[in-house]
Amino acid sequence: TTDHAKHTAKLVIRNAELADIPALRLLADKVYPDMPPYSEAALRGQIHRFPDGQFVAVYEDRIVGYCASIRVKEETALAPHTWIEITGGGYASTHLESGEILYAMEVFVDPDLRGLRVGQRFYNARKQLCKHLRLRGIVFGGRLPGLRKRIKKVGSVEEYVRRVQSKELRDTVLSFQLRQGFEVLGILKNYLDYDYDSMGYATHMIWRNPQFESEHSGSEASPSLRQDVVRLACVQYQQRRIQDFDEFEQIVSFFVDVAAD
C-alpha cells in the first residue's frame, strides 16, 4: 500500500460484533505470537457482557485492531491487582454496570498498520465512552515492552518508569500512554506473568474524566481521581483549505501530539 493510499483509505472505529471473533483471534495471534492464544469464549464473553465497551478498527474492510473495556468499582481499580483477577481471566465476568471506572483490559493493533494512529483512536473512543457514561475515569495496567532489555542498566522497574516519564528513555507503550494524558499511579507486580518483555510488571495508569470533575465539587472523588494540574498548549499555524473532516482530524492530531511531547 502506498502512502497516498493509506491517507485516502477509510479507517472506521465501531463496536465489536460476535461475527468479528474469528478475525480477532487471527489478529491476536499475529500481535502476540509468544502469548497464549485468545479463546473464542473469552472474546464472546467480553462482547456479551459489555457491548458498548468493545471496539474494533476496520481498514479497507479488514479488522486491524481491537480494544476491550469493562466497568469496575473505583476501589477495585485503584487497589493492587492482576490482569486475571480484574478481568475474570479475560472473560469480563467482573464487569459491573454500577462500576464508576472504565477499566481498559485489552488493546492490540496490527503491527503493519501502526502509522494509521489506530491506538490513538481507540484511546479517544474510550475517553468518549467514559464521558458519555459519566464515569470517574479510565484505569488499566500498561505493558513495559522495553523493560527486560534495560533492567540491568536502570536497576529496577521503578527507575525504568521514572526515566521514561522524564523522557530520558522511550518505551513504545508507556511513552504513548503518557502522551494521551494518562498518569502513573504506581507499579503492579505479577500483573501478567506471561508478558516476558515486561517481566510480569505493569504500570498502574489513570485518566481522570474532566467532565466528571466539572459536574462534582471534587469531594466525591478519591484523591487519586482529582485533577489538580492541567496542560495548556497554543499552536499557531498557517491556515489552508482542507478537503474533508478526516484531513482536519489528521491536522489536529498532529498538533496535539506536538503539544503532548
C-alpha atoms as one frame of an Amber mdcrd trajectory, in Angstrom:
protein
   0.000   0.000   0.000   1.366   3.427  -0.949   1.476   6.329   1.498  -1.160
   8.097  -0.596  -3.466   5.093  -0.363  -3.045   4.951   3.407  -4.121   8.580
   3.711  -7.181   8.197   1.465  -8.441   4.787   2.669 -11.190   4.827   5.281
 -10.425   3.765   8.849 -13.539   3.117  10.938 -13.831   2.549  14.691 -17.003
   0.690  15.627 -18.313  -1.604  18.348 -17.209  -5.218  18.111 -19.668  -7.888
  16.999 -19.718 -11.639  17.524 -19.055 -12.113  13.797 -15.685 -10.374  14.280
 -14.331 -13.074  16.610 -12.537 -15.282  14.032 -10.689 -12.263  12.596  -9.856
 -11.008  16.092  -8.319 -14.354  17.066  -6.121 -14.357  13.971  -5.034 -10.793
  14.650  -4.253 -11.581  18.308  -2.020 -14.474  17.191  -0.151 -12.062  14.900
   0.283  -9.376  17.571   1.075 -11.747  20.467   2.950 -14.709  18.916   4.620
 -15.619  22.234   1.480 -15.475  24.379  -1.378 -17.973  24.803  -3.986 -17.669
  22.039  -7.153 -15.679  22.656 -10.070 -18.061  23.089 -13.370 -17.622  21.315
 -15.152 -17.938  24.663 -13.197 -15.020  26.167 -13.953 -12.702  23.245 -17.589
 -13.775  23.260 -17.796 -13.043  26.981 -16.331  -9.554  26.554 -18.778  -8.640
  23.794 -21.807 -10.161  25.560 -21.213  -8.557  28.954 -20.435  -5.014  27.831
 -21.120  -4.461  24.105 -20.571  -0.698  24.320 -17.061  -1.177  25.730 -15.599
  -3.282  22.925 -14.268  -1.628  19.748 -12.703  -2.806  16.518 -10.762  -0.821
  13.916 -11.671  -1.628  10.317  -9.362  -0.554   7.491 -10.225  -1.384   3.888
 -12.845  -3.899   5.106 -10.261  -5.668   7.287 -10.117  -5.714  11.086  -6.771
  -4.235  12.122  -7.268  -3.617  15.847  -9.260  -4.469  18.955  -9.948  -2.552
  22.164 -11.752  -4.088  25.154 -13.043  -2.430  28.349 -15.244  -3.201  31.341
 -16.726  -1.228  34.240 -15.454  -1.875  37.767 -15.718  -0.260  41.175 -13.288
   2.540  41.982 -11.811   0.708  44.973 -11.174  -2.352  42.803  -9.476  -0.391
  40.036  -7.232   1.608  42.378  -6.165  -1.330  44.562  -3.268  -3.651  43.596
  -4.497  -6.359  41.218  -3.525  -8.722  38.425  -4.971  -8.874  34.926  -6.516
 -12.274  35.632  -8.211 -11.032  38.808  -9.711  -7.823  37.469 -10.867  -9.192
  34.094 -12.191 -12.556  35.283  -9.461 -14.370  33.395 -10.175 -12.333  30.273
 -13.871 -13.298  30.138 -15.062  -9.905  31.506 -17.103 -11.703  34.177 -16.087
  -8.966  36.637 -17.950  -6.277  34.673 -20.375  -4.270  36.829 -22.980  -1.931
  35.361 -22.652   0.146  38.536 -18.870   0.472  38.219 -17.564   4.066  38.366
 -14.349   3.291  36.473 -13.854   2.198  32.875 -11.151  -0.469  33.085  -9.144
  -0.869  29.873  -8.455  -4.588  29.771  -7.068  -5.046  26.276  -5.876  -3.297
  23.134  -3.930  -4.666  20.206  -3.220  -3.329  16.716  -1.852  -4.910  13.551
   1.885  -4.033  13.683   1.911  -3.427   9.925  -0.538  -0.514  10.258   0.683
   1.410  13.281   1.186   4.541  11.174  -2.584   4.981  10.981  -2.820   6.051
  14.654  -5.255   3.237  15.399  -4.137   3.126  19.041  -4.791   6.830  19.496
  -8.266   6.488  18.018  -9.013   3.618  20.396  -7.935   5.730  23.361 -10.125
   8.583  22.127 -13.080   6.194  21.764 -12.589   5.060  25.366 -12.460   8.639
  26.608 -15.660   9.490  24.749 -17.372   6.417  26.233 -16.159   7.376  29.708
 -17.586  10.878  29.295 -20.848   9.582  27.808 -21.375   7.228  30.766 -20.259
   9.965  33.214 -17.683   7.692  34.795 -14.900   8.973  37.037 -12.045   7.898
  34.811 -10.136   5.182  32.974  -7.675   2.828  34.690  -5.509  -0.005  33.381
  -2.257  -1.901  33.758   0.133  -0.858  30.992   2.798  -3.063  29.421   6.505
  -2.165  29.572   7.931  -3.883  26.483  11.341  -2.219  26.816  11.905  -3.219
  30.447  13.700  -6.566  30.085  16.293  -5.180  27.680  17.135  -2.288  30.024
  16.618  -3.684  33.520  20.342  -4.266  34.108  21.143  -0.727  33.041  18.463
   1.018  35.125  18.457  -1.320  38.122  14.706  -1.536  38.858  11.287  -1.245
  37.258  10.592   1.908  39.280  13.722   3.594  37.899  12.829   2.500  34.371
   9.375   4.098  34.656  10.876   7.257  36.158  13.291   7.619  33.243  10.527
   7.108  30.697   8.423   9.744  32.466  11.343  12.199  32.384  11.942  11.303
  28.685  15.440  10.002  29.361  14.241   6.698  27.890  11.469   5.822  25.464
   9.099   2.891  25.882   6.842   2.241  22.889   3.788   1.684  25.125   4.312
   3.859  28.209   5.581   6.868  26.243   2.479   6.689  24.052   0.158   6.431
  27.054   1.754   9.437  28.743   1.183  11.458  25.551  -2.503  10.502  25.717
  -2.859  12.216  29.101  -2.575   9.156  31.360  -0.642   9.312  34.619   1.291
   6.673  36.554  -0.214   5.692  39.908   2.414   3.059  40.657   3.672  -0.382
  39.666   1.571  -3.558  39.514   3.601  -6.695  40.276   2.815 -10.078  38.705
   0.206  -8.338  36.577   0.587 -10.673  33.609   3.094 -13.436  34.283   3.484
 -14.492  30.652   4.315 -10.948  29.475   8.012 -11.799  29.051   9.260  -8.392
  27.872   7.536  -6.583  30.768   8.846  -9.194  33.235   5.294  -9.547  34.574
   5.152  -5.892  35.659   2.686  -3.227  34.553   2.290   0.482  35.167  -0.877
   1.350  37.094  -2.284   4.077  34.823  -5.159   6.523  35.219  -7.005   9.160
  33.187  -9.411  11.418  35.084 -12.633  12.399  33.363 -12.603  16.229  33.347
 -16.376  16.348  32.835 -16.948  14.328  35.997 -14.800  16.789  37.919 -16.716
  19.749  36.489 -20.063  18.203  37.481 -18.907  17.403  41.013 -17.160  19.543
  43.555 -14.353  17.005  43.907 -15.359  15.887  47.377 -16.966  12.721  45.996
 -13.848  11.574  44.190 -10.879   9.958  45.873  -7.573  11.905  45.895  -6.281
   9.617  43.132  -9.067  10.802  40.822  -8.868  14.544  41.465  -7.364  16.682
  38.748  -5.073  19.358  40.178  -2.889  20.122  37.149  -3.791  20.912  33.556
  -1.635  21.494  30.491  -2.430  24.441  28.231  -0.951  24.499  24.726  -1.431
  27.109  21.992  -0.397  26.335  18.419  -0.209  28.849  15.576  -0.036  27.586
  12.011  -0.893  28.759   8.511  -4.499  28.133   7.595  -5.164  26.228   4.391
  -8.140  24.690   2.619  -8.990  21.112   3.652 -10.831  18.511   1.607 -12.870
  16.816   4.351 -13.189  16.305   8.091 -10.747  13.366   8.083  -7.995  15.681
   6.830  -8.889  18.212   9.540  -8.696  15.419  12.151  -5.193  14.479  10.948
  -4.026  18.088  11.293  -5.456  18.404  14.805  -3.960  15.038  15.841  -0.521
  16.145  14.664  -0.560  19.321  16.740  -1.970  17.515  19.779   0.963  15.077
  19.567   3.388  18.002  19.310   1.859  19.667  22.367   1.928  16.382  24.308
   5.649  15.958  23.606
